[in-house]
Amino acid sequence: MELTLTNEEEELLVHILEQRHRELRKEISHTDHYEFKEILRKNDGLIESILTHLREDGVHEVRA
C-alpha cells in the first residue's frame, strides 16, 4: 500500500502514533488479563513498525 502525505500530514501522523504508543505502554503495564495484554502488545508492535517506516522515509520524532 502506498500513501502520499504532505510533510505536515506526515508529522501529525507521527505525533498521533507516538502519543498512542506511550498511552498503550501504560495500558499494557496496568492490564492483568493475559489475553487482552497480548492484544495490546500486538498493537504496540504494529504501531512501532509503522513509526519505523515513517521515520525511515524522512520523518523523525516529533514531540509536542
Distance bins in CASP14 RR format, pairs under 12 A and 6 or more apart:
PFRMAT RR
TARGET T0000
AUTHOR 0000-0000-0000
RMODE 2
METHOD distances of the structure
MODEL  1
1 50 0 0 0 0 0 1 0 0 0 0 0
1 53 0 0 0 0 0 1 0 0 0 0 0
2 53 0 0 0 0 0 1 0 0 0 0 0
2 57 0 0 0 0 0 1 0 0 0 0 0
3 9 0 0 0 0 1 0 0 0 0 0 0
3 10 0 0 0 0 1 0 0 0 0 0 0
3 13 0 0 0 0 1 0 0 0 0 0 0
3 50 0 0 0 0 0 1 0 0 0 0 0
3 53 0 0 0 0 0 1 0 0 0 0 0
3 54 0 0 0 0 1 0 0 0 0 0 0
3 57 0 0 0 0 0 1 0 0 0 0 0
4 10 0 0 0 0 1 0 0 0 0 0 0
4 57 0 0 0 0 0 1 0 0 0 0 0
5 11 0 0 0 0 1 0 0 0 0 0 0
5 12 0 0 0 0 1 0 0 0 0 0 0
5 13 1 0 0 1 0 0 0 0 0 0 0
5 14 0 0 0 0 1 0 0 0 0 0 0
5 54 0 0 0 0 1 0 0 0 0 0 0
5 57 0 0 0 0 1 0 0 0 0 0 0
5 58 0 0 0 0 0 1 0 0 0 0 0
5 59 0 0 0 0 1 0 0 0 0 0 0
6 12 0 0 0 0 1 0 0 0 0 0 0
6 13 0 0 0 0 0 1 0 0 0 0 0
6 59 0 0 0 0 0 1 0 0 0 0 0
7 13 0 0 0 0 0 1 0 0 0 0 0
7 14 0 0 0 0 0 1 0 0 0 0 0
7 54 0 0 0 0 0 1 0 0 0 0 0
7 57 0 0 0 0 0 1 0 0 0 0 0
7 58 0 0 0 0 1 0 0 0 0 0 0
7 59 1 0 0 1 0 0 0 0 0 0 0
7 60 0 0 0 0 0 1 0 0 0 0 0
7 62 0 0 0 0 0 1 0 0 0 0 0
8 14 0 0 0 0 0 1 0 0 0 0 0
8 15 0 0 0 0 0 1 0 0 0 0 0
8 59 0 0 0 0 0 1 0 0 0 0 0
8 62 0 0 0 0 0 1 0 0 0 0 0
9 15 0 0 0 0 0 1 0 0 0 0 0
9 16 0 0 0 0 0 1 0 0 0 0 0
9 54 0 0 0 0 0 1 0 0 0 0 0
9 59 0 0 0 0 0 1 0 0 0 0 0
9 62 0 0 0 0 0 1 0 0 0 0 0
10 16 0 0 0 0 0 1 0 0 0 0 0
10 17 0 0 0 0 0 1 0 0 0 0 0
10 50 0 0 0 0 0 1 0 0 0 0 0
10 51 0 0 0 0 0 1 0 0 0 0 0
10 53 0 0 0 0 0 1 0 0 0 0 0
10 54 1 0 0 1 0 0 0 0 0 0 0
10 55 0 0 0 0 0 1 0 0 0 0 0
10 57 1 0 0 1 0 0 0 0 0 0 0
10 58 0 0 0 0 1 0 0 0 0 0 0
10 59 1 0 1 0 0 0 0 0 0 0 0
10 60 0 0 0 0 0 1 0 0 0 0 0
10 62 0 0 0 0 1 0 0 0 0 0 0
11 17 0 0 0 0 0 1 0 0 0 0 0
11 18 0 0 0 0 0 1 0 0 0 0 0
11 54 0 0 0 0 1 0 0 0 0 0 0
11 55 0 0 0 0 0 1 0 0 0 0 0
11 57 0 0 0 0 0 1 0 0 0 0 0
11 58 0 0 0 0 0 1 0 0 0 0 0
11 59 1 0 0 1 0 0 0 0 0 0 0
11 60 0 0 0 0 1 0 0 0 0 0 0
11 61 0 0 0 0 0 1 0 0 0 0 0
11 62 1 0 1 0 0 0 0 0 0 0 0
11 63 0 0 0 0 0 1 0 0 0 0 0
11 64 0 0 0 0 0 1 0 0 0 0 0
12 18 0 0 0 0 0 1 0 0 0 0 0
12 19 0 0 0 0 0 1 0 0 0 0 0
12 54 0 0 0 0 0 1 0 0 0 0 0
12 59 0 0 0 0 0 1 0 0 0 0 0
12 62 0 0 0 0 1 0 0 0 0 0 0
12 64 0 0 0 0 0 1 0 0 0 0 0
13 19 0 0 0 0 0 1 0 0 0 0 0
13 20 0 0 0 0 0 1 0 0 0 0 0
13 47 0 0 0 0 0 1 0 0 0 0 0
13 50 0 0 0 0 1 0 0 0 0 0 0
13 51 0 0 0 0 1 0 0 0 0 0 0
13 53 0 0 0 0 0 1 0 0 0 0 0
13 54 1 0 0 1 0 0 0 0 0 0 0
13 55 0 0 0 0 0 1 0 0 0 0 0
13 57 0 0 0 0 0 1 0 0 0 0 0
13 59 0 0 0 0 1 0 0 0 0 0 0
13 62 0 0 0 0 1 0 0 0 0 0 0
14 20 0 0 0 0 0 1 0 0 0 0 0
14 21 0 0 0 0 0 1 0 0 0 0 0
14 47 0 0 0 0 0 1 0 0 0 0 0
14 50 0 0 0 0 1 0 0 0 0 0 0
14 51 1 0 0 1 0 0 0 0 0 0 0
14 52 0 0 0 0 0 1 0 0 0 0 0
14 53 0 0 0 0 0 1 0 0 0 0 0
14 54 1 0 1 0 0 0 0 0 0 0 0
14 55 1 0 0 1 0 0 0 0 0 0 0
14 56 0 0 0 0 0 1 0 0 0 0 0
14 57 0 0 0 0 0 1 0 0 0 0 0
14 58 0 0 0 0 1 0 0 0 0 0 0
14 59 1 0 1 0 0 0 0 0 0 0 0
14 60 0 0 0 0 1 0 0 0 0 0 0
14 61 1 0 0 1 0 0 0 0 0 0 0
14 62 1 0 1 0 0 0 0 0 0 0 0
14 63 0 0 0 0 1 0 0 0 0 0 0
14 64 0 0 0 0 0 1 0 0 0 0 0
15 21 0 0 0 0 0 1 0 0 0 0 0
15 22 0 0 0 0 0 1 0 0 0 0 0
15 51 0 0 0 0 0 1 0 0 0 0 0
15 54 0 0 0 0 0 1 0 0 0 0 0
15 59 0 0 0 0 1 0 0 0 0 0 0
15 60 0 0 0 0 0 1 0 0 0 0 0
15 61 0 0 0 0 1 0 0 0 0 0 0
15 62 1 0 1 0 0 0 0 0 0 0 0
15 63 1 0 0 1 0 0 0 0 0 0 0
15 64 1 0 0 1 0 0 0 0 0 0 0
16 22 0 0 0 0 0 1 0 0 0 0 0
16 23 0 0 0 0 0 1 0 0 0 0 0
16 47 0 0 0 0 0 1 0 0 0 0 0
16 50 0 0 0 0 0 1 0 0 0 0 0
16 51 0 0 0 0 0 1 0 0 0 0 0
16 54 0 0 0 0 0 1 0 0 0 0 0
16 62 0 0 0 0 1 0 0 0 0 0 0
16 64 0 0 0 0 0 1 0 0 0 0 0
17 23 0 0 0 0 0 1 0 0 0 0 0
17 24 0 0 0 0 0 1 0 0 0 0 0
17 43 0 0 0 0 0 1 0 0 0 0 0
17 44 0 0 0 0 0 1 0 0 0 0 0
17 45 0 0 0 0 0 1 0 0 0 0 0
17 46 0 0 0 0 1 0 0 0 0 0 0
17 47 1 0 1 0 0 0 0 0 0 0 0
17 48 0 0 0 0 1 0 0 0 0 0 0
17 49 0 0 0 0 0 1 0 0 0 0 0
17 50 1 0 0 1 0 0 0 0 0 0 0
17 51 1 0 1 0 0 0 0 0 0 0 0
17 52 0 0 0 0 0 1 0 0 0 0 0
17 53 0 0 0 0 0 1 0 0 0 0 0
17 54 1 0 0 1 0 0 0 0 0 0 0
17 55 0 0 0 0 0 1 0 0 0 0 0
17 59 0 0 0 0 0 1 0 0 0 0 0
17 61 0 0 0 0 0 1 0 0 0 0 0
17 62 0 0 0 0 1 0 0 0 0 0 0
18 24 0 0 0 0 0 1 0 0 0 0 0
18 25 0 0 0 0 0 1 0 0 0 0 0
18 47 0 0 0 0 1 0 0 0 0 0 0
18 48 0 0 0 0 0 1 0 0 0 0 0
18 50 0 0 0 0 0 1 0 0 0 0 0
18 51 1 0 0 1 0 0 0 0 0 0 0
18 52 0 0 0 0 0 1 0 0 0 0 0
18 54 0 0 0 0 1 0 0 0 0 0 0
18 55 0 0 0 0 0 1 0 0 0 0 0
18 59 0 0 0 0 0 1 0 0 0 0 0
18 60 0 0 0 0 0 1 0 0 0 0 0
18 61 1 0 0 1 0 0 0 0 0 0 0
18 62 1 0 0 1 0 0 0 0 0 0 0
18 63 1 0 0 1 0 0 0 0 0 0 0
18 64 0 0 0 0 1 0 0 0 0 0 0
19 25 0 0 0 0 0 1 0 0 0 0 0
19 26 0 0 0 0 0 1 0 0 0 0 0
19 47 0 0 0 0 0 1 0 0 0 0 0
19 51 0 0 0 0 0 1 0 0 0 0 0
19 61 0 0 0 0 0 1 0 0 0 0 0
19 62 0 0 0 0 1 0 0 0 0 0 0
19 63 0 0 0 0 1 0 0 0 0 0 0
19 64 1 0 0 1 0 0 0 0 0 0 0
20 26 0 0 0 0 0 1 0 0 0 0 0
20 27 0 0 0 0 1 0 0 0 0 0 0
20 40 0 0 0 0 0 1 0 0 0 0 0
20 43 0 0 0 0 1 0 0 0 0 0 0
20 44 0 0 0 0 1 0 0 0 0 0 0
20 45 0 0 0 0 0 1 0 0 0 0 0
20 46 0 0 0 0 0 1 0 0 0 0 0
20 47 1 0 0 1 0 0 0 0 0 0 0
20 48 0 0 0 0 0 1 0 0 0 0 0
20 50 0 0 0 0 0 1 0 0 0 0 0
20 51 0 0 0 0 1 0 0 0 0 0 0
21 27 0 0 0 0 0 1 0 0 0 0 0
21 28 0 0 0 0 0 1 0 0 0 0 0
21 40 0 0 0 0 0 1 0 0 0 0 0
21 43 0 0 0 0 1 0 0 0 0 0 0
21 44 1 0 0 1 0 0 0 0 0 0 0
21 45 0 0 0 0 1 0 0 0 0 0 0
21 46 0 0 0 0 0 1 0 0 0 0 0
21 47 1 0 1 0 0 0 0 0 0 0 0
21 48 1 0 0 1 0 0 0 0 0 0 0
21 49 0 0 0 0 0 1 0 0 0 0 0
21 50 0 0 0 0 1 0 0 0 0 0 0
21 51 1 0 0 1 0 0 0 0 0 0 0
21 52 0 0 0 0 0 1 0 0 0 0 0
21 54 0 0 0 0 0 1 0 0 0 0 0
21 61 0 0 0 0 0 1 0 0 0 0 0
22 28 0 0 0 0 0 1 0 0 0 0 0
22 29 0 0 0 0 0 1 0 0 0 0 0
22 44 0 0 0 0 0 1 0 0 0 0 0
22 47 0 0 0 0 0 1 0 0 0 0 0
22 48 0 0 0 0 0 1 0 0 0 0 0
22 51 0 0 0 0 0 1 0 0 0 0 0
22 61 0 0 0 0 0 1 0 0 0 0 0
22 63 0 0 0 0 0 1 0 0 0 0 0
22 64 0 0 0 0 0 1 0 0 0 0 0
23 29 0 0 0 0 0 1 0 0 0 0 0
23 30 0 0 0 0 0 1 0 0 0 0 0
23 40 0 0 0 0 0 1 0 0 0 0 0
23 43 0 0 0 0 0 1 0 0 0 0 0
23 44 0 0 0 0 0 1 0 0 0 0 0
23 47 0 0 0 0 0 1 0 0 0 0 0
24 30 0 0 0 0 0 1 0 0 0 0 0
24 31 0 0 0 0 0 1 0 0 0 0 0
24 37 0 0 0 0 0 1 0 0 0 0 0
24 39 0 0 0 0 0 1 0 0 0 0 0
24 40 1 0 0 1 0 0 0 0 0 0 0
24 41 0 0 0 0 1 0 0 0 0 0 0
24 42 0 0 0 0 0 1 0 0 0 0 0
24 43 1 0 0 1 0 0 0 0 0 0 0
24 44 1 0 1 0 0 0 0 0 0 0 0
24 45 0 0 0 0 1 0 0 0 0 0 0
24 46 0 0 0 0 0 1 0 0 0 0 0
24 47 1 0 0 1 0 0 0 0 0 0 0
24 48 0 0 0 0 1 0 0 0 0 0 0
24 51 0 0 0 0 0 1 0 0 0 0 0
25 31 0 0 0 0 0 1 0 0 0 0 0
25 37 0 0 0 0 0 1 0 0 0 0 0
25 40 0 0 0 0 1 0 0 0 0 0 0
25 41 0 0 0 0 1 0 0 0 0 0 0
25 43 0 0 0 0 0 1 0 0 0 0 0
25 44 1 0 0 1 0 0 0 0 0 0 0
25 45 0 0 0 0 0 1 0 0 0 0 0
25 47 0 0 0 0 1 0 0 0 0 0 0
25 48 0 0 0 0 0 1 0 0 0 0 0
26 40 0 0 0 0 0 1 0 0 0 0 0
26 44 0 0 0 0 0 1 0 0 0 0 0
27 33 0 0 0 0 0 1 0 0 0 0 0
27 36 0 0 0 0 1 0 0 0 0 0 0
27 37 0 0 0 0 1 0 0 0 0 0 0
27 39 0 0 0 0 0 1 0 0 0 0 0
27 40 1 0 1 0 0 0 0 0 0 0 0
27 41 0 0 0 0 0 1 0 0 0 0 0
27 43 0 0 0 0 1 0 0 0 0 0 0
27 44 0 0 0 0 1 0 0 0 0 0 0
28 34 0 0 0 0 0 1 0 0 0 0 0
28 36 0 0 0 0 1 0 0 0 0 0 0
28 37 1 0 0 1 0 0 0 0 0 0 0
28 38 0 0 0 0 1 0 0 0 0 0 0
28 39 0 0 0 0 1 0 0 0 0 0 0
28 40 1 0 1 0 0 0 0 0 0 0 0
28 41 1 0 0 1 0 0 0 0 0 0 0
28 42 0 0 0 0 0 1 0 0 0 0 0
28 43 0 0 0 0 1 0 0 0 0 0 0
28 44 1 0 0 1 0 0 0 0 0 0 0
28 45 0 0 0 0 0 1 0 0 0 0 0
28 47 0 0 0 0 0 1 0 0 0 0 0
29 37 0 0 0 0 1 0 0 0 0 0 0
29 40 0 0 0 0 1 0 0 0 0 0 0
29 41 0 0 0 0 0 1 0 0 0 0 0
29 44 0 0 0 0 0 1 0 0 0 0 0
30 36 0 0 0 0 0 1 0 0 0 0 0
30 37 0 0 0 0 1 0 0 0 0 0 0
30 40 0 0 0 0 0 1 0 0 0 0 0
31 37 1 0 1 0 0 0 0 0 0 0 0
31 38 0 0 0 0 1 0 0 0 0 0 0
31 39 0 0 0 0 1 0 0 0 0 0 0
31 40 1 0 0 1 0 0 0 0 0 0 0
31 41 0 0 0 0 1 0 0 0 0 0 0
31 43 0 0 0 0 0 1 0 0 0 0 0
31 44 0 0 0 0 0 1 0 0 0 0 0
32 40 0 0 0 0 0 1 0 0 0 0 0
33 39 0 0 0 0 1 0 0 0 0 0 0
33 40 0 0 0 0 1 0 0 0 0 0 0
34 40 0 0 0 0 0 1 0 0 0 0 0
34 41 0 0 0 0 0 1 0 0 0 0 0
35 41 0 0 0 0 0 1 0 0 0 0 0
35 42 0 0 0 0 0 1 0 0 0 0 0
36 42 0 0 0 0 0 1 0 0 0 0 0
36 43 0 0 0 0 0 1 0 0 0 0 0
37 43 0 0 0 0 0 1 0 0 0 0 0
37 44 0 0 0 0 0 1 0 0 0 0 0
38 44 0 0 0 0 0 1 0 0 0 0 0
38 45 0 0 0 0 0 1 0 0 0 0 0
39 45 0 0 0 0 0 1 0 0 0 0 0
39 46 0 0 0 0 0 1 0 0 0 0 0
40 46 0 0 0 0 0 1 0 0 0 0 0
40 47 0 0 0 0 0 1 0 0 0 0 0
41 47 0 0 0 0 0 1 0 0 0 0 0
41 48 0 0 0 0 0 1 0 0 0 0 0
42 48 0 0 0 0 0 1 0 0 0 0 0
42 49 0 0 0 0 0 1 0 0 0 0 0
43 49 0 0 0 0 0 1 0 0 0 0 0
43 50 0 0 0 0 0 1 0 0 0 0 0
44 50 0 0 0 0 0 1 0 0 0 0 0
44 51 0 0 0 0 0 1 0 0 0 0 0
45 51 0 0 0 0 1 0 0 0 0 0 0
45 52 0 0 0 0 1 0 0 0 0 0 0
46 52 0 0 0 0 0 1 0 0 0 0 0
46 53 0 0 0 0 0 1 0 0 0 0 0
47 53 0 0 0 0 0 1 0 0 0 0 0
47 54 0 0 0 0 0 1 0 0 0 0 0
48 54 0 0 0 0 0 1 0 0 0 0 0
48 55 0 0 0 0 0 1 0 0 0 0 0
49 55 0 0 0 0 0 1 0 0 0 0 0
49 56 0 0 0 0 0 1 0 0 0 0 0
50 56 0 0 0 0 0 1 0 0 0 0 0
50 57 0 0 0 0 0 1 0 0 0 0 0
50 59 0 0 0 0 0 1 0 0 0 0 0
51 57 0 0 0 0 0 1 0 0 0 0 0
51 58 0 0 0 0 0 1 0 0 0 0 0
51 59 0 0 0 0 1 0 0 0 0 0 0
51 60 0 0 0 0 0 1 0 0 0 0 0
51 61 0 0 0 0 1 0 0 0 0 0 0
51 62 0 0 0 0 0 1 0 0 0 0 0
52 58 0 0 0 0 0 1 0 0 0 0 0
52 59 0 0 0 0 0 1 0 0 0 0 0
52 60 0 0 0 0 0 1 0 0 0 0 0
52 61 0 0 0 0 0 1 0 0 0 0 0
53 59 0 0 0 0 1 0 0 0 0 0 0
54 60 0 0 0 0 1 0 0 0 0 0 0
54 61 0 0 0 0 0 1 0 0 0 0 0
54 62 0 0 0 0 1 0 0 0 0 0 0
55 61 1 0 0 1 0 0 0 0 0 0 0
55 62 0 0 0 0 1 0 0 0 0 0 0
END
